[in-house]
Amino acid sequence: MKTIEITGTLREEFGKTTSKALRKADCVPCVIYGGEENIHFYVTNEGVRNLIYSPDIYLVNLTVGDKKCTAILKDLQFHPVSDALLHIDFMEVFANKPIIMNVPVVLEGLAKGVQAGGKLTLEKRTIAVKGLYGDMPEKLFIKVDDLGLGKTIQVAELSFDKLEIVSPKENVVCSVKLTRAARGAASEGK
């Protein structure tokens, strides 16, 4: 898993007024939980841009004041109208304690249904998995070579080394849909 360094400043005051002032100064209020105590801090928008606006998942090396810790991005809050970043939640991680993360999915191979004229669609971009952060992959690779026309791959059919899948088993990860051209070819062949 990729790592990123982020430096934050400890927050002395809390509340709506202080948070608004921070956002006006191009900063984002944050909290880190999961350790001995919750730590409230803030970072600049520029300091977290590469973490927030990326399809990749990162292990975050956080430095807040004199405390250093390893964390993952747990939750983001955006303004409903302007899409401005309002708040970030980080969760501290430990080498011996499992975590749950949404890991991006990558489809590998050429499906049989695509060769027959179908269209491969990715229904779920991420899958929630549980495991130690040292075992978390950057991406989950799923082979689709045997996927035929009108067929799907569900979460229940997948398994990954050292990881437990937490996403609902009935969720469809990808499917090969019948296109208009494939339907036409199938009806002409009859």
C-alpha positions in Angstrom: 0.0 0.0 0.0 1.3 3.5 -0.8 2.1 5.9 2.0 1.7 9.6 2.3 3.1 12.1 4.8 0.7 14.6 6.4 1.4 17.2 9.0 -1.3 18.7 11.1 -1.7 21.4 13.8 -3.3 20.6 17.1 -6.7 22.3 17.7 -7.1 24.2 20.9 -10.6 25.4 20.4 -13.7 23.5 19.1 -17.1 24.4 17.9 -18.9 25.8 14.9 -17.3 29.2 14.9 -13.8 27.9 15.1 -14.4 25.3 12.3 -15.8 28.1 10.1 -12.8 30.2 10.7 -10.5 27.3 9.8 -12.3 26.6 6.6 -12.2 30.3 5.7 -8.4 30.1 6.1 -8.3 27.2 3.6 -7.9 24.6 6.3 -9.8 21.4 7.1 -10.8 20.3 10.6 -9.8 16.6 11.3 -10.0 14.0 14.0 -8.0 10.8 14.5 -9.5 8.0 16.6 -8.9 4.4 17.3 -5.9 4.9 19.6 -5.8 5.8 23.3 -7.5 9.1 22.8 -9.1 11.1 20.0 -6.9 13.9 18.6 -8.5 17.0 17.0 -6.3 18.9 14.6 -6.4 20.7 11.3 -4.5 20.5 8.0 -4.4 22.7 4.9 -6.5 21.8 1.9 -3.3 21.7 -0.2 -1.7 19.2 2.3 -4.4 16.6 1.8 -5.2 17.1 -1.9 -3.2 14.1 -3.1 -4.9 11.9 -0.5 -8.5 13.0 -1.1 -8.6 13.4 -4.9 -7.0 10.0 -5.8 -8.4 6.7 -6.8 -5.6 5.0 -4.7 -5.7 4.0 -1.1 -3.0 5.3 1.2 -1.4 4.5 4.6 -1.1 8.0 6.2 1.9 8.9 8.3 0.5 11.6 10.5 2.5 14.1 12.5 0.3 16.3 14.8 2.4 18.4 17.1 4.9 16.0 18.8 2.8 12.9 18.2 3.4 10.6 15.2 1.1 7.8 14.2 0.0 5.7 11.3 -3.6 6.0 10.1 -6.0 5.4 7.3 -8.6 7.7 5.8 -11.9 6.7 7.3 -14.5 9.3 6.3 -14.8 12.6 4.4 -17.6 15.2 4.6 -18.2 17.6 1.8 -20.5 20.6 1.6 -23.8 19.5 -0.2 -23.8 22.5 -2.6 -20.3 23.7 -3.1 -18.5 20.3 -2.7 -15.9 22.0 -0.4 -14.2 19.6 2.0 -15.6 20.1 5.5 -14.1 17.4 7.7 -11.8 14.4 7.6 -11.8 11.4 9.9 -8.7 9.3 10.3 -8.4 6.0 12.1 -5.2 5.0 13.8 -3.9 1.6 12.7 -1.7 -0.9 14.5 0.3 -3.8 13.0 -1.6 -6.5 15.0 -5.2 -5.1 14.8 -7.3 -5.8 11.7 -8.9 -2.9 9.9 -11.8 -2.6 7.4 -11.0 -0.7 4.1 -12.7 -0.2 0.8 -10.1 -1.4 -1.8 -10.4 -0.5 -5.5 -11.3 -3.3 -7.9 -9.4 -4.0 -11.2 -10.8 -6.4 -13.8 -8.2 -8.5 -15.6 -8.6 -10.4 -18.9 -10.9 -10.5 -21.8 -14.3 -12.0 -21.0 -15.9 -14.6 -23.3 -19.1 -12.5 -23.4 -17.2 -9.5 -24.6 -15.7 -11.6 -27.5 -19.3 -12.6 -28.3 -20.3 -8.9 -28.6 -21.3 -8.1 -25.0 -20.2 -5.1 -22.9 -18.3 -5.6 -19.6 -19.4 -3.2 -16.9 -17.9 -2.7 -13.5 -20.8 -2.4 -11.0 -18.7 -2.0 -7.8 -15.6 0.1 -7.9 -14.5 -0.9 -4.4 -15.0 -3.9 -2.1 -14.8 -3.7 1.7 -12.3 -6.1 3.1 -10.9 -6.8 6.6 -7.3 -7.6 7.4 -4.1 -6.3 8.8 -2.9 -3.1 7.2 0.3 -4.9 6.2 -1.7 -7.3 4.1 -3.9 -4.7 2.4 -3.3 -4.6 -1.3 -3.5 -1.4 -3.3 -6.0 -3.0 -5.7 -8.1 -6.2 -5.8 -7.6 -8.0 -9.2 -10.5 -10.1 -10.5 -10.1 -12.4 -13.5 -13.0 -12.1 -15.9 -11.8 -14.5 -18.7 -14.7 -17.1 -18.2 -17.5 -14.5 -17.9 -20.1 -15.2 -20.6 -22.9 -13.1 -22.1 -25.5 -12.1 -19.5 -23.3 -13.5 -16.6 -22.2 -11.7 -13.4 -19.5 -12.1 -10.7 -20.9 -11.6 -7.2 -18.9 -10.8 -4.1 -19.7 -14.3 -2.7 -17.7 -15.9 -5.6 -14.5 -14.0 -4.6 -11.7 -14.8 -2.1 -8.4 -13.1 -1.4 -5.4 -14.3 0.6 -5.2 -13.0 4.2 -8.4 -10.9 3.7 -12.0 -11.4 4.8 -14.6 -9.8 2.5 -17.0 -7.6 4.4 -19.2 -6.3 1.5 -22.6 -8.0 1.2 -22.2 -11.4 -0.6 -25.1 -10.7 -3.1 -23.5 -7.5 -4.5 -22.6 -7.8 -8.2 -19.0 -6.7 -8.9 -19.1 -6.9 -12.7 -21.3 -8.2 -15.5 -21.3 -8.8 -19.2 -24.4 -7.1 -20.6 -26.0 -8.1 -23.9 -25.7 -5.2 -26.4 -28.1 -4.4 -29.2 -25.6 -5.6 -31.8 -25.1 -8.9 -29.9 -28.9 -9.4 -29.7 -29.2 -8.8 -33.4 -26.4 -11.3 -34.2 -28.1 -13.9 -32.0 -31.5 -13.4 -33.6 -30.0 -13.6 -37.2 -28.2 -16.9 -36.2 -31.5 -18.6 -35.4 
